[in-house]
Amino acid sequence: MIDLALKDLREHNVRTFLTALGIFIAITAIVSLGSISAGLNELVTSSTASIGSDTIFVMKTFDLSEMMGPGGYQIEDMNKEDVEFLRTLPGVKRVVPIISRQFGGFFEVDALDMDAIGIWGMQDIEFKEGSWPDNEDEGAVLGYLVANTMDVVVGDYIVLPGSEKKHEVDVMGIFEEGSGAYDLVVLLPYEYGDEIYETEGGATQVMIEPMDVSLVQEIKDTIEEEGDDLDAMTMEDALAMMEEATGTLNIMTFGIGFVASLVAAIGIIITMYTSVLERRRQIGIMKAVGAVRRVILQQILEEGLIISVVSSVLAVVVSLFFVEMLNNVLLGGSNLALITPVLAIGAVTYGILLTVMASMYPAWVAVKTDPIKAIREGM
Amino acid sequence: MKGGIFELKDVWKIYSMKGVETNALRGISLKIKKGEYTAILGPSGSGKSTLMHVMGCLDTPTKGSVFVEDREVSEMNDDELAKIRREKIGFVFQAYNLIPGLTAIENVALPMRFNGHGRSESHQRAKELLRKVGLKERMTHKPNELSGGEQQRVAIARSLVNDPDVIMADEPTGNLDTKSGREIMGLMESLHKKTRKTIIIVTHDIRLAKLAYRKIKMLDGRIVDDGKIVD
């Protein structure tokens, strides 16, 4: 008798609206926060998938756990000797030194051998305009967002923050929009980066390609034993680390969503309970004229179901707009926040389950209403 | 049905409030046959409404047995009692007890929908009954848009929607002016004559009681006089 449930909801439109608002806010919070988690997961998966599984990353780190607490460390540039040491290791096929600098919060400059872009899986990135610089060029290729933020096109030049001398770097290429992490980078030839940042043949990180995948562990062990404060990380280690980081983020975002939904659930219990108390007489009359327990239970649950379906679906639709705005306004046109079908369907299902569960107790109170008492109250 | 439609054997109803016990019914034994028009009379607090509620499966006795068509009520669960109320008995209350948010037609159709019938079928039947009680023009009005007499006529139509064997009316004219009261009395009378339904009316309105063939007088939870049928 869904028509009766609908009629009752319309009859008490303020109460209905407030209950729906609670669910709406909770589901919007879950979907909006969840979209950032989902977007980051996607980014991690897509960027790690493009790098060869046998690649070893090397960095120079100093343990700062005494100063900064557990896990604290600082990355230092490796010097020329460190890079040379890596080149001499047995089983190494190719060594790619990369100079990396962060800027503007989101962005990163990477200087590397332009013949080695395959090691990062970058050979497939499509260009909006221009092309890769050669190793001899004093130019760079820019991620879409970097070019957008700096408002430059191919043929313009940029000055990279943090460079000692004011080098004018030619913009030689701009990647197509939506290239994932590469939306946020500036890539230039190693020699030129070395000159700009005065690293004298050093590197921030080195990527090593072994002759064979079976040598990965052996090379890693040698680096850590014989290198000067060098840390080697295999692709497996890197994946595990990133998964741990995104996992923590997932727990945080869904934790906030969960708390929001608990508050909403309490709201639902209160409004539905009040509504049952308000309608005690009506429920008593229904029982007096022959409604069985199932009918009463069904009506209360149907009311919860209608409210939750409408408000959860609406919350997902509104979140789509939110995320679009977040991506365009705050994240400068990236696709970092992402509402996946799993997230959308999961959030709606959760909203419905939450409401139906929160309606259980009020429904039970309704079922237990004594018709005689309800009728006497009306006399 | 050897015991008639209702049979009560030594029925007690004791209310306990803050340790004080009140005997609403004190050992009532009674048999009501099919087709009887019975009035239960008595001053307020004499237990007549409680008696009707116990007979009508709205309430359970503290002691004693109540049989409805030879089935003992105390052995039934809530849903079985609801089924009896829905199918066998139509209730008319002093305060009408209509559902405020529903129109006249929806109120009348409600017990039929509880009985598993669809919306359109129930509304069809409700329309027919509302026409019979003279509310053809007021079908889509909500209770607060109807006069007391009209609301009681809606309640009578509702009591008839599942075509029950018994109509139980608790002070049906209690809240009405003389004219509306007379109309309701006329309606009950013609109902009995036309359909031969068992009618049990709780009242202290002597004019309404006069229409009944059997008059049960109550005082302090006991039957003090049971004027048998002069049919």
Boltz contact constraints between the chains, C-beta under 6 A:
constraints:
  - contact:
      token1: [A, 11]
      token2: [B, 101]
      max_distance: 6.0
  - contact:
      token1: [A, 282]
      token2: [B, 99]
      max_distance: 6.0
  - contact:
      token1: [A, 285]
      token2: [B, 97]
      max_distance: 6.0
  - contact:
      token1: [A, 288]
      token2: [B, 58]
      max_distance: 6.0
  - contact:
      token1: [A, 289]
      token2: [B, 111]
      max_distance: 6.0
  - contact:
      token1: [A, 290]
      token2: [B, 82]
      max_distance: 6.0
  - contact:
      token1: [A, 290]
      token2: [B, 85]
      max_distance: 6.0
  - contact:
      token1: [A, 290]
      token2: [B, 86]
      max_distance: 6.0
  - contact:
      token1: [A, 290]
      token2: [B, 111]
      max_distance: 6.0
  - contact:
      token1: [A, 290]
      token2: [B, 114]
      max_distance: 6.0
  - contact:
      token1: [A, 291]
      token2: [B, 114]
      max_distance: 6.0
  - contact:
      token1: [A, 292]
      token2: [B, 79]
      max_distance: 6.0
  - contact:
      token1: [A, 292]
      token2: [B, 82]
      max_distance: 6.0
  - contact:
      token1: [A, 295]
      token2: [B, 114]
      max_distance: 6.0
  - contact:
      token1: [A, 371]
      token2: [B, 58]
      max_distance: 6.0
  - contact:
      token1: [A, 372]
      token2: [B, 53]
      max_distance: 6.0
  - contact:
      token1: [A, 372]
      token2: [B, 58]
      max_distance: 6.0
  - contact:
      token1: [A, 372]
      token2: [B, 59]
      max_distance: 6.0
  - contact:
      token1: [A, 375]
      token2: [B, 97]
      max_distance: 6.0
  - contact:
      token1: [A, 378]
      token2: [B, 95]
      max_distance: 6.0
  - contact:
      token1: [A, 378]
      token2: [B, 97]
      max_distance: 6.0
  - contact:
      token1: [A, 379]
      token2: [B, 95]
      max_distance: 6.0
